[in-house]
Amino acid sequence: MSGGGDSIALMHLAAQVRHPRKLRAITINHGLRPEAKDEIALVAQQAGQLGIAHDVVDWAWDGKGNLQAAARAGRWAALREWALMHNLREVWLGHTEDDQVETVLMRLARGSGIDGLRAMYPMTTRDGLRILRPLLGCARSDLREWLTDQKVTWCDDPSNDDPRFDRVRARQMFTQLEELGLTRKRLLQTIDHMQAAHISLQTAALAFAKQHVRQDAGDLLFASAALDLEKADAPRRVMAAGFAWVGSRTYRPRFEQLLDIVAQARKGATVTLGGCIITPENGGAVRLMREAAATVPTMRDNKTPETTGVFWDQRWFLEGPLQDGLSFKALGNAIKDCPDWRDSGMPRASLLASPSVWQSDVLVAAPLAGLSNGWSARIVADFHSTAFAIED
């Protein structure tokens, strides 16, 4: 919930088809605009009137990389963790038909292929969550007309008219393209064709992965047949998905990088890319592992909502005797304090990036390395069931 017309309409329409007690709303506060506090207050007020629980989660940009890309990734990470904490399995997003058109235009400008030009699906799965976009067939203007008829107010974000942003430029470009005959209907037809092609490719990739890729806790083992990326789509798609899954990243590495890294690994080298380590195994296979240095610690404090565990590194969920002041990070060199780590059957390099629990500078638990102390760690969503779902 941003307070804009799309999300406000979504909330009011959702309240008409689901009991308010079965709904929960979230606002991600980026802290970038002073007027955001008024928008949050509007959402809170209307959610309260509808009887819908409303939460606000703060997100702050670290100043690295592209702001818009960082904000998208930050929003999704916050949303996923919030959903996990509240045992939610379905998320509704307020994207409209206008968003769909703008998305495909931006991706056309970037030279995207099938994966990019498919734009957004009305129903997808991502990281174990079911994502619905019930307004994807609605025009933005129609939603605002409905809100006006219902006497419901909303906020307009001034950045929606700022030409510095790609989406605003795409909106302006579409107005000119319509005059040349590239209509909304034609663009939506193109999206439909691309989605059909994308589903076929994802289905083939899943079948290939089930045959040639094995998950070992947080690692992936690729058989030699999965390492030939030169000719077919399935091996490329599977390898790229593997790096994204192991590296806890939304975006997959560039194809040229994949070719180079896999070629080095096939020649016997151990190399890193995108927060992952790829290393040769017996029989011409390779193992893809998380890079411990690429993980970020998580701290639990007295502001953390009540939950049964802690989400770490976007893949792991740790459960155990929670208390304030605990931190969660990669085991690293503390493996020396786990005398039974060899009994796990996992390579030492894999365990270095496995989750561990700390009280200040004292290691409390490292479940995968044989030091449990009442703690367990599990992958939230395994590779095969999530990497080839229809995701955005």
C-alpha positions as MATLAB code, in Angstrom:
seq = 'MSGGGDSIALMHLAAQVRHPRKLRAITINHGLRPEAKDEIALVAQQAGQLGIAHDVVDWAWDGKGNLQAAARAGRWAALREWALMHNLREVWLGHTEDDQVETVLMRLARGSGIDGLRAMYPMTTRDGLRILRPLLGCARSDLREWLTDQKVTWCDDPSNDDPRFDRVRARQMFTQLEELGLTRKRLLQTIDHMQAAHISLQTAALAFAKQHVRQDAGDLLFASAALDLEKADAPRRVMAAGFAWVGSRTYRPRFEQLLDIVAQARKGATVTLGGCIITPENGGAVRLMREAAATVPTMRDNKTPETTGVFWDQRWFLEGPLQDGLSFKALGNAIKDCPDWRDSGMPRASLLASPSVWQSDVLVAAPLAGLSNGWSARIVADFHSTAFAIED';
ca = [
       0.000    0.000    0.000;
       1.572    3.247   -1.176;
      -1.490    5.459   -0.836;
      -1.707    5.925   -4.604;
      -4.865    5.296   -6.567;
      -3.930    1.769   -7.652;
      -3.172    0.379   -4.204;
      -6.045    2.243   -2.535;
      -8.449    0.769   -5.123;
      -6.965   -2.688   -4.569;
      -7.536   -2.484   -0.807;
     -11.157   -1.352   -1.114;
     -11.950   -3.959   -3.769;
     -10.231   -6.687   -1.754;
     -12.416   -5.816    1.237;
     -15.458   -6.546   -0.933;
     -14.383  -10.103   -1.784;
     -12.524  -11.178    1.377;
     -13.450  -10.694    5.025;
     -11.267   -7.874    6.424;
      -9.957  -10.148    9.182;
      -8.465  -12.353    6.455;
      -6.597   -9.407    4.942;
      -3.454   -7.594    6.017;
      -1.902   -4.519    4.404;
       1.721   -3.379    4.376;
       3.363   -0.067    3.479;
       7.099    0.061    2.749;
       8.363    3.483    3.854;
      11.445    4.380    1.812;
      12.001    7.598    3.753;
      12.799    9.470    0.528;
       9.960   12.036    0.506;
       8.634   14.117    3.433;
       5.030   13.761    2.192;
       5.259    9.960    2.603;
       4.134   10.296    6.238;
       0.833   11.784    5.073;
       0.356    8.971    2.547;
       1.021    6.374    5.255;
      -1.487    8.107    7.531;
      -4.105    7.976    4.755;
      -3.551    4.248    4.234;
      -3.688    3.584    7.978;
      -6.923    5.552    8.320;
      -8.695    3.804    5.448;
      -7.416    0.363    6.446;
      -8.714    0.984    9.969;
     -12.129    2.001    8.634;
     -12.263   -1.227    6.619;
     -11.116   -3.335    9.576;
      -7.854   -4.393    7.882;
      -4.640   -4.722    9.911;
      -1.962   -2.396    8.545;
       1.810   -2.567    9.094;
       4.556   -0.115    8.162;
       8.080   -1.350    7.436;
      10.955    1.118    6.997;
      13.546    0.667    4.261;
      16.643    2.803    3.824;
      18.850    3.036    0.754;
      22.539    2.424    1.437;
      23.504    4.706   -1.432;
      24.909    1.873   -3.543;
      23.840    1.132   -7.117;
      20.683    2.330   -8.812;
      18.072    3.752   -6.426;
      15.045    2.367   -8.258;
      16.545   -1.127   -8.567;
      17.603   -1.083   -4.921;
      14.125    0.066   -3.859;
      12.469   -2.753   -5.836;
      14.749   -5.349   -4.267;
      14.301   -3.809   -0.811;
      10.510   -3.755   -1.145;
      10.390   -7.403   -2.144;
      12.747   -8.515    0.638;
      10.687   -6.620    3.230;
       7.423   -7.953    1.821;
       8.632  -11.539    1.811;
       9.960  -11.374    5.367;
       6.732   -9.714    6.558;
       4.642  -12.416    4.872;
       6.736  -15.161    6.435;
       6.463  -13.620    9.905;
       2.668  -13.462    9.670;
       2.289  -16.887    8.037;
       0.865  -15.355    4.845;
       0.969  -17.380    1.639;
      -0.772  -15.057   -0.827;
       0.098  -11.471   -1.734;
      -2.017   -9.136   -3.891;
      -0.282   -6.344   -5.816;
      -1.950   -3.345   -7.444;
      -0.323   -3.382  -10.893;
      -2.632   -2.220  -13.680;
      -2.866   -2.573  -17.447;
      -0.953    0.702  -17.720;
       1.913   -0.815  -15.704;
       1.903   -3.794  -18.069;
       2.237   -1.590  -21.155;
       4.946    0.583  -19.560;
       6.901   -2.507  -18.491;
       7.047   -4.024  -21.974;
       8.051   -0.666  -23.501;
      10.929   -0.262  -21.021;
      12.126   -3.775  -21.756;
      11.869   -3.273  -25.501;
      14.119   -0.248  -25.094;
      16.657   -2.446  -23.268;
      16.621   -5.097  -25.997;
      14.994   -7.765  -23.806;
      14.134  -11.214  -25.125;
      11.201  -13.471  -24.300;
      11.790  -13.399  -20.533;
      11.597   -9.611  -20.448;
       8.843   -9.042  -23.006;
       6.443  -11.377  -21.220;
       5.990   -8.493  -18.705;
       3.852   -9.470  -15.663;
       1.567  -12.455  -15.086;
      -1.794  -12.065  -13.308;
      -0.887  -15.005  -11.063;
       2.642  -16.174  -10.259;
       4.693  -17.783   -7.520;
       7.824  -16.274   -6.065;
       9.944  -17.478   -3.143;
       7.116  -19.712   -1.969;
       4.495  -16.933   -2.095;
       1.493  -16.878   -4.419;
       1.399  -13.468   -6.128;
      -1.860  -12.137   -7.583;
      -2.344   -9.003   -9.652;
      -6.131   -8.770   -9.856;
      -6.079   -5.293  -11.443;
      -3.798   -6.192  -14.346;
      -6.706   -5.977  -16.789;
      -7.899   -2.604  -15.478;
      -6.878    0.791  -16.820;
      -5.499    3.260  -14.310;
      -8.057    5.892  -15.357;
     -10.963    3.488  -14.787;
      -9.778    2.760  -11.247;
      -9.600    6.445  -10.417;
     -13.061    6.994  -11.855;
     -14.349    4.183   -9.624;
     -12.644    5.676   -6.566;
     -14.222    9.045   -7.322;
     -17.668    7.446   -7.612;
     -17.075    5.706   -4.262;
     -15.908    9.003   -2.700;
     -12.586    7.416   -1.758;
      -9.504    9.656   -1.662;
      -5.958    8.790   -2.679;
      -2.540   10.445   -2.986;
      -0.685   11.266   -6.202;
       3.084   10.765   -6.001;
       4.778   13.702   -7.822;
       7.576   11.378   -8.959;
       5.026    9.734  -11.291;
       5.473   12.761  -13.557;
       9.251   13.073  -13.202;
      10.922   12.364  -16.593;
      14.135   11.296  -14.853;
      12.507    7.909  -14.211;
      12.347    5.190  -16.885;
       8.682    4.383  -16.284;
       7.633    8.008  -16.737;
       9.572    8.222  -20.011;
       7.934    4.975  -21.174;
       4.524    6.485  -20.404;
       5.363    9.542  -22.476;
       6.767    7.383  -25.275;
       3.572    5.317  -25.458;
       1.496    8.422  -26.115;
       3.604    9.084  -29.215;
       3.601    5.432  -30.339;
      -0.194    5.266  -30.165;
      -0.334    8.031  -32.740;
       1.801    5.825  -35.031;
      -0.530    2.826  -34.639;
       1.244    0.851  -31.891;
      -1.839    0.643  -29.741;
      -2.414   -0.749  -26.262;
      -4.232   -3.716  -27.829;
      -1.228   -4.598  -30.029;
       1.212   -4.420  -27.127;
      -1.020   -6.614  -24.967;
      -1.204   -9.172  -27.801;
       2.600   -9.236  -27.947;
       2.756   -9.812  -24.195;
       0.313  -12.710  -24.515;
       2.478  -14.389  -27.181;
       5.634  -13.893  -25.106;
       4.011  -15.354  -21.992;
       3.019  -18.499  -23.877;
       6.602  -18.920  -25.144;
       8.064  -18.232  -21.701;
       5.893  -20.885  -20.033;
       7.082  -23.472  -22.588;
      10.733  -22.611  -21.969;
      10.336  -22.716  -18.184;
       8.616  -26.111  -18.390;
      11.442  -27.524  -20.486;
      14.040  -26.061  -18.094;
      12.356  -27.648  -15.080;
      12.391  -31.081  -16.729;
      16.077  -30.613  -17.596;
      16.935  -29.499  -14.055;
      15.177  -32.481  -12.466;
      17.323  -34.763  -14.594;
      20.689  -33.044  -14.283;
      20.736  -30.903  -11.098;
      20.650  -32.139   -7.494;
      20.155  -29.936   -4.449;
      22.372  -30.646   -1.442;
      21.131  -28.455    1.442;
      21.967  -24.953    0.165;
      24.217  -26.165   -2.685;
      23.463  -27.303   -6.225;
      25.292  -30.119   -8.003;
      25.251  -29.843  -11.818;
      25.953  -32.981  -13.865;
      28.308  -32.591  -16.816;
      25.344  -32.571  -19.244;
      24.137  -29.322  -17.650;
      27.393  -27.483  -18.372;
      27.152  -27.153  -22.153;
      25.681  -23.656  -22.465;
      26.579  -23.031  -26.108;
      23.600  -24.472  -27.989;
      20.332  -25.083  -26.118;
      18.132  -22.800  -24.016;
      17.476  -25.251  -21.147;
      21.083  -25.556  -19.833;
      21.525  -21.766  -20.005;
      18.241  -21.137  -18.225;
      18.999  -23.745  -15.543;
      22.520  -22.473  -14.848;
      21.359  -18.844  -14.643;
      18.549  -19.858  -12.282;
      21.059  -21.768  -10.166;
      23.271  -18.709   -9.672;
      20.238  -16.584   -8.781;
      18.955  -19.163   -6.274;
      22.273  -19.885   -4.552;
      23.289  -16.225   -4.594;
      19.930  -15.058   -3.177;
      19.519  -12.612   -6.038;
      16.468  -11.470   -7.971;
      18.371  -10.973  -11.232;
      20.401  -13.579  -13.025;
      23.972  -13.022  -14.241;
      24.692  -11.985  -17.827;
      25.044  -14.798  -20.328;
      28.631  -13.860  -21.228;
      29.608  -14.126  -17.554;
      27.972  -17.542  -17.261;
      29.833  -18.859  -20.295;
      33.182  -17.712  -18.943;
      32.697  -18.922  -15.370;
      31.355  -22.356  -16.335;
      34.162  -22.809  -18.882;
      36.747  -22.125  -16.158;
      35.073  -24.573  -13.763;
      35.029  -27.285  -16.456;
      38.795  -26.822  -16.777;
      39.261  -27.439  -13.040;
      39.230  -23.923  -11.608;
      37.272  -22.740   -8.558;
      35.787  -19.328   -9.328;
      33.255  -16.881   -7.881;
      30.385  -14.921   -9.426;
      27.389  -13.104   -7.986;
      27.925  -14.231   -4.401;
      28.471  -17.854   -5.462;
      31.416  -20.233   -5.658;
      31.540  -22.809   -8.451;
      34.009  -25.663   -8.062;
      34.717  -28.938   -9.944;
      33.396  -32.255   -8.649;
      34.086  -35.850   -9.684;
      32.800  -37.077  -13.033;
      32.864  -33.710  -14.731;
      30.190  -32.229  -12.464;
      30.389  -28.918  -10.609;
      29.116  -27.755   -7.226;
      27.562  -24.312   -6.826;
      27.870  -22.915   -3.272;
      27.069  -19.680   -1.467;
      30.032  -17.381   -0.853;
      30.233  -16.680    2.887;
      31.703  -13.199    2.361;
      28.677  -12.190    0.256;
      26.143  -12.806    3.046;
      24.846  -10.097    5.378;
      24.302  -10.619    9.146;
      20.816  -10.212   10.626;
      20.219   -8.901   14.151;
      17.204   -9.590   16.348;
      16.246   -6.807   18.760;
      13.267   -5.905   20.934;
      11.553   -4.234   17.941;
      11.410   -7.482   15.966;
       7.796   -8.772   15.693;
       6.903  -12.009   17.442;
       7.639  -14.988   15.236;
       8.801  -18.573   15.542;
      12.108  -17.963   13.838;
      14.352  -15.736   11.737;
      14.682  -15.403    7.975;
      18.329  -15.179    6.854;
      20.078  -14.636    3.517;
      16.720  -14.810    1.695;
      16.748  -18.639    1.642;
      17.112  -19.915    5.194;
      14.656  -19.984    8.077;
      16.149  -20.632   11.515;
      13.999  -21.795   14.427;
      15.062  -22.165   18.039;
      15.081  -20.483   21.468;
      14.686  -16.856   20.324;
      15.813  -13.983   22.510;
      16.711  -10.337   21.968;
      20.286   -9.551   21.040;
      20.898  -12.624   18.900;
      22.579  -12.215   15.525;
      22.527  -14.550   12.540;
      25.312  -14.822    9.997;
      27.478  -17.176    7.957;
      29.453  -19.622   10.091;
      32.796  -18.697    8.521;
      35.969  -19.495   10.450;
      33.924  -20.393   13.527;
      33.659  -23.840   11.952;
      36.667  -24.618   14.145;
      34.256  -24.493   17.113;
      32.090  -27.221   15.567;
      33.976  -30.459   16.266;
      31.415  -32.637   14.462;
      31.197  -30.678   11.197;
      32.697  -33.537    9.167;
      29.780  -35.782   10.150;
      27.446  -33.558    8.117;
      28.850  -34.921    4.858;
      28.944  -31.364    3.454;
      32.135  -29.802    2.045;
      33.889  -27.413    4.389;
      33.441  -24.540    1.923;
      29.685  -25.111    1.938;
      29.503  -25.031    5.714;
      31.448  -21.759    5.878;
      28.405  -20.074    4.293;
      25.823  -21.997    6.313;
      23.649  -20.137    8.872;
      24.808  -19.739   12.456;
      23.435  -18.104   15.623;
      25.479  -15.763   17.821;
      25.160  -14.054   21.182;
      27.567  -11.162   20.889;
      30.879  -12.823   19.940;
      29.888  -16.267   21.200;
      28.745  -18.946   18.758;
      25.424  -20.374   19.947;
      24.481  -22.743   17.146;
      25.416  -23.890   13.641;
      22.741  -26.456   12.774;
      24.200  -27.698    9.494;
      27.671  -28.089   11.043;
      26.466  -30.361   13.861;
      26.102  -27.700   16.590;
      22.353  -27.413   17.115;
      21.701  -26.376   20.751;
      17.972  -26.478   20.016;
      18.236  -24.681   16.669;
      17.320  -25.924   13.209;
      17.805  -24.380    9.766;
      15.840  -25.155    6.615;
      15.694  -23.843    3.081;
      12.442  -21.896    2.767;
      11.855  -22.872   -0.854;
      13.856  -25.557   -2.657;
      15.464  -24.976   -6.044;
      13.339  -27.141   -8.324;
       9.977  -26.007   -6.998;
      10.753  -22.284   -7.114;
      13.444  -21.473   -9.700;
      11.243  -22.396  -12.649;
       7.938  -21.144  -11.385;
       6.468  -18.265  -13.341;
       8.185  -15.372  -11.594;
       8.777  -11.660  -12.154;
];
